[in-house]
């Protein structure tokens, strides 16, 4: 791939108070390597390496809000409490010292368990006490639980702004709590937080976004991560048509989302393959077209295999970025998030900019085990 063809990735970008030197985003990737939930030196250095190597925007791994069972692994970092927030202050200060920009991803796992079998000390909570269709786990959230959770997201957002972060991302994807409200198979509530339509089931997320917006003010950018697929069911789809997608995402943008981070397993796949005349728009492309919001695309960027392959222990090799460049040139979406390629190679963005494609590392699943 000629060097000049990657120029689109290195164009500046601005939304509200956030100014980026390029269009490359480090995707949030759960590391669960913060002892006791507190970011330490290794965590600080992990983000510093990417900031120093030309990543435009870093999104942290999921950091949990102040709810009794908001995380599903003991090493998942908190985004509350003095010790954890002091750790995150060190992270953002060092990222800024390297010329980078960063936002925490704010998270609640709901009833989805972790891989190690660890259990929190309190009952897990979800819309209807379900983790998957017909599979019970934990308790159904009361109105008080819901109100307290919305407040916890807002407080975490306020802390992000106070600490000096440049933006924040709300995790509403991949089968975790907010996504469990979206998904009809896990949201069976008969009250105003349930419903037969995606628009009705978006109420919980919309109220979180509105509370976060009220906390951070008008000029602080809010990102929301969304997905069709779930860890509980890789083939699940919330929106089977553009109209359904508009009903799902429109209220979230109206509530205050500036950017939709649209997660799919392979960014180049069309979201609605049977819809003619749209040039094969992917998820982020459709979200941008339907809502007018800025969008971030993500999904197996630069690699031969998707995340599911990596979780199964398969190595991914480097592939060209032609499909990405083409889509970004036609402004199908605004930013591109890079996950495993950046996890295994902190200098990925720097190498792409220099045209040093032969020096890229690819991705070995052993990288999941350490903070490289």
Buried (B, 14 or more C-beta within 10 A) or exposed (E): EEEEBBBBBBEEBEBBBBEBBBBBBBBBBBBBBBEEBBBBEEBBEBBBBBBBBBBBBBBBBBBBBBBEBBBBBBBBBBBBEEEBBEBBBBBBEBBBEBEBBBBBBBBBBBBBBBEEEBEBEEEBBBBBBBBBEEEEBBBBBEEEBBEBBBBBBBBBBBBBBEBEBBBBBBBBBBBBBBBBBBBBBBBEBEEEBBBEEBBBBBBBBBBBBBBBBEBBEEEBBBBBBBBBBBBBEEEBBBBEEBEBBBBBBBBBBEBBBBBBBBBBBBBBEBBBEEEEEBEBBBBBBBBBBBBEBBBBBBBBBBBBBBBEBBEEEBBBEBBEBEBBBEBBEEEBBBBBBBBBBBBBBBBBBBBBBEBEBEEBBBBBBEBBEEBB
